[in-house]
Amino acid sequence: LPERERAELKRRKLLLEVTLKSYWIRKGSAFSTAVARSETELTPEMITTGSWRRLPFKPYNFSSLGLPPACGHLHPLLKVRSELRQIFLEMG
C-alpha cells in the first residue's frame, strides 16, 4: 500500500501493523542423536580404578538452594502456653 493510504487506514483503525519475528534452527557442531548420561556422584570404586578420568560428570550448580533443613517441634508446654496466650489476646 502507498504510505498515504496506509496512514489513512491506520487513522480509521482499519489497519493493524504486526511485526513478525522468525528464527532458523540448524544443527550445530555439537549435535548428536545419542543421549550421553553424565555421572552425578563420585564413588570410591571410580577413584580406585581411575575410571573417573574418562567419565563425563554433570556440572555442579552452586546457585541452587537445596532442601530446607528438617526443623524440630515445639515442646508440649510451649504449645499450651502459646495457645493460652492467644486465647487471652482474643479476649482482650
C-alpha atoms as an extended CHARMM CRD file, in Angstrom:
* protein
*
        92  EXT
         1         1  LEU       CA              0.0000000000        0.0000000000        0.0000000000  PROA      1               0.0000000000
         2         2  PRO       CA              1.1320000000        3.5520000000       -0.5670000000  PROA      2               0.0000000000
         3         3  GLU       CA              2.1240000000        5.4370000000        2.5780000000  PROA      3               0.0000000000
         4         4  ARG       CA             -0.8140000000        7.8290000000        2.3330000000  PROA      4               0.0000000000
         5         5  GLU       CA             -3.4440000000        5.0510000000        2.1430000000  PROA      5               0.0000000000
         6         6  ARG       CA             -1.7540000000        3.1100000000        4.9130000000  PROA      6               0.0000000000
         7         7  ALA       CA             -1.7920000000        6.1700000000        7.1980000000  PROA      7               0.0000000000
         8         8  GLU       CA             -5.4760000000        6.7590000000        6.4070000000  PROA      8               0.0000000000
         9         9  LEU       CA             -6.3910000000        3.1580000000        7.2260000000  PROA      9               0.0000000000
        10        10  LYS       CA             -4.3920000000        3.3270000000       10.4560000000  PROA      10              0.0000000000
        11        11  ARG       CA             -6.1460000000        6.5330000000       11.4520000000  PROA      11              0.0000000000
        12        12  ARG       CA             -9.5360000000        4.8910000000       10.8990000000  PROA      12              0.0000000000
        13        13  LYS       CA             -8.3050000000        1.8290000000       12.8290000000  PROA      13              0.0000000000
        14        14  LEU       CA             -8.9150000000       -0.4450000000        9.8630000000  PROA      14              0.0000000000
        15        15  LEU       CA             -5.2820000000       -1.4920000000        9.5900000000  PROA      15              0.0000000000
        16        16  LEU       CA             -3.1100000000       -3.0770000000       12.2160000000  PROA      16              0.0000000000
        17        17  GLU       CA              0.5940000000       -3.4410000000       11.6180000000  PROA      17              0.0000000000
        18        18  VAL       CA              2.1480000000       -6.5280000000       13.1360000000  PROA      18              0.0000000000
        19        19  THR       CA              5.8470000000       -7.3110000000       13.3010000000  PROA      19              0.0000000000
        20        20  LEU       CA              6.6660000000      -10.9750000000       12.8840000000  PROA      20              0.0000000000
        21        21  LYS       CA              9.9210000000      -12.4540000000       14.1230000000  PROA      21              0.0000000000
        22        22  SER       CA             11.2030000000      -15.7630000000       12.8830000000  PROA      22              0.0000000000
        23        23  TYR       CA             14.2120000000      -17.8550000000       13.8100000000  PROA      23              0.0000000000
        24        24  TRP       CA             16.0660000000      -20.5100000000       11.8670000000  PROA      24              0.0000000000
        25        25  ILE       CA             17.2320000000      -23.5070000000       13.8620000000  PROA      25              0.0000000000
        26        26  ARG       CA             20.0140000000      -25.6330000000       12.4390000000  PROA      26              0.0000000000
        27        27  LYS       CA             22.1020000000      -28.4950000000       13.7130000000  PROA      27              0.0000000000
        28        28  GLY       CA             25.2490000000      -27.2500000000       15.4100000000  PROA      28              0.0000000000
        29        29  SER       CA             28.6820000000      -28.8170000000       15.6030000000  PROA      29              0.0000000000
        30        30  ALA       CA             27.8330000000      -30.4980000000       18.9250000000  PROA      30              0.0000000000
        31        31  PHE       CA             24.5670000000      -32.0380000000       17.6370000000  PROA      31              0.0000000000
        32        32  SER       CA             24.1260000000      -35.7110000000       18.4190000000  PROA      32              0.0000000000
        33        33  THR       CA             21.1650000000      -38.0580000000       18.4490000000  PROA      33              0.0000000000
        34        34  ALA       CA             22.6920000000      -40.1780000000       21.2120000000  PROA      34              0.0000000000
        35        35  VAL       CA             21.9930000000      -39.0400000000       24.7640000000  PROA      35              0.0000000000
        36        36  ALA       CA             25.1240000000      -39.2250000000       26.9110000000  PROA      36              0.0000000000
        37        37  ARG       CA             24.3640000000      -39.8980000000       30.5580000000  PROA      37              0.0000000000
        38        38  SER       CA             26.5270000000      -37.7920000000       32.8540000000  PROA      38              0.0000000000
        39        39  GLU       CA             27.6840000000      -39.1320000000       36.1750000000  PROA      39              0.0000000000
        40        40  THR       CA             26.3780000000      -37.3230000000       39.2380000000  PROA      40              0.0000000000
        41        41  GLU       CA             28.3350000000      -38.9980000000       42.0260000000  PROA      41              0.0000000000
        42        42  LEU       CA             31.9490000000      -39.9170000000       42.5240000000  PROA      42              0.0000000000
        43        43  THR       CA             32.1910000000      -43.3510000000       44.1300000000  PROA      43              0.0000000000
        44        44  PRO       CA             35.1800000000      -44.9940000000       45.8510000000  PROA      44              0.0000000000
        45        45  GLU       CA             35.2610000000      -47.6240000000       43.0860000000  PROA      45              0.0000000000
        46        46  MET       CA             35.7210000000      -44.9030000000       40.4660000000  PROA      46              0.0000000000
        47        47  ILE       CA             38.6400000000      -43.4730000000       42.4180000000  PROA      47              0.0000000000
        48        48  THR       CA             40.3990000000      -46.8390000000       42.8950000000  PROA      48              0.0000000000
        49        49  THR       CA             40.0000000000      -47.9260000000       39.2580000000  PROA      49              0.0000000000
        50        50  GLY       CA             40.6790000000      -44.4610000000       37.8170000000  PROA      50              0.0000000000
        51        51  SER       CA             37.5660000000      -44.6210000000       35.6410000000  PROA      51              0.0000000000
        52        52  TRP       CA             36.5150000000      -41.1520000000       36.8040000000  PROA      52              0.0000000000
        53        53  ARG       CA             39.0880000000      -39.5990000000       34.4400000000  PROA      53              0.0000000000
        54        54  ARG       CA             37.2340000000      -40.6780000000       31.2850000000  PROA      54              0.0000000000
        55        55  LEU       CA             33.6350000000      -40.2340000000       32.5270000000  PROA      55              0.0000000000
        56        56  PRO       CA             31.6400000000      -37.0540000000       31.8800000000  PROA      56              0.0000000000
        57        57  PHE       CA             30.2920000000      -35.5160000000       35.0900000000  PROA      57              0.0000000000
        58        58  LYS       CA             27.2410000000      -33.3300000000       35.4910000000  PROA      58              0.0000000000
        59        59  PRO       CA             28.2980000000      -29.7420000000       36.2970000000  PROA      59              0.0000000000
        60        60  TYR       CA             27.7160000000      -28.7240000000       39.8960000000  PROA      60              0.0000000000
        61        61  ASN       CA             25.1170000000      -25.9940000000       40.4640000000  PROA      61              0.0000000000
        62        62  PHE       CA             26.4980000000      -23.6570000000       43.1210000000  PROA      62              0.0000000000
        63        63  SER       CA             23.4620000000      -21.3380000000       42.9790000000  PROA      63              0.0000000000
        64        64  SER       CA             20.8570000000      -23.9490000000       43.9780000000  PROA      64              0.0000000000
        65        65  LEU       CA             19.2640000000      -23.5360000000       47.3890000000  PROA      65              0.0000000000
        66        66  GLY       CA             18.9480000000      -27.1980000000       48.2860000000  PROA      66              0.0000000000
        67        67  LEU       CA             16.4540000000      -28.7380000000       50.6830000000  PROA      67              0.0000000000
        68        68  PRO       CA             15.3780000000      -26.7940000000       53.7710000000  PROA      68              0.0000000000
        69        69  PRO       CA             16.6800000000      -28.3270000000       56.9770000000  PROA      69              0.0000000000
        70        70  ALA       CA             14.3030000000      -30.5160000000       58.9150000000  PROA      70              0.0000000000
        71        71  CYS       CA             13.0370000000      -28.4900000000       61.8700000000  PROA      71              0.0000000000
        72        72  GLY       CA             12.1270000000      -29.7430000000       65.2960000000  PROA      72              0.0000000000
        73        73  HSD       CA              8.8160000000      -29.3750000000       67.0910000000  PROA      73              0.0000000000
        74        74  LEU       CA              7.6930000000      -27.1730000000       69.9490000000  PROA      74              0.0000000000
        75        75  HSD       CA              7.6760000000      -28.6050000000       73.4420000000  PROA      75              0.0000000000
        76        76  PRO       CA              4.0950000000      -29.5050000000       74.5220000000  PROA      76              0.0000000000
        77        77  LEU       CA              4.2090000000      -26.9730000000       77.3830000000  PROA      77              0.0000000000
        78        78  LEU       CA              5.2730000000      -24.2320000000       74.9620000000  PROA      78              0.0000000000
        79        79  LYS       CA              2.3400000000      -25.1580000000       72.7230000000  PROA      79              0.0000000000
        80        80  VAL       CA             -0.0840000000      -24.8670000000       75.6420000000  PROA      80              0.0000000000
        81        81  ARG       CA              1.4580000000      -21.5420000000       76.6670000000  PROA      81              0.0000000000
        82        82  SER       CA              1.1260000000      -20.0990000000       73.1650000000  PROA      82              0.0000000000
        83        83  GLU       CA             -2.4860000000      -21.3080000000       72.8970000000  PROA      83              0.0000000000
        84        84  LEU       CA             -3.3730000000      -19.7430000000       76.2700000000  PROA      84              0.0000000000
        85        85  ARG       CA             -1.6530000000      -16.5150000000       75.2460000000  PROA      85              0.0000000000
        86        86  GLN       CA             -3.6430000000      -16.4550000000       72.0100000000  PROA      86              0.0000000000
        87        87  ILE       CA             -6.9040000000      -17.0330000000       73.9400000000  PROA      87              0.0000000000
        88        88  PHE       CA             -6.1480000000      -14.1850000000       76.3600000000  PROA      88              0.0000000000
        89        89  LEU       CA             -5.1930000000      -11.8770000000       73.4870000000  PROA      89              0.0000000000
        90        90  GLU       CA             -8.5100000000      -12.6250000000       71.7600000000  PROA      90              0.0000000000
        91        91  MET       CA            -10.3750000000      -11.8910000000       74.9930000000  PROA      91              0.0000000000
        92        92  GLY       CA             -8.6460000000       -8.5420000000       75.2860000000  PROA      92              0.0000000000
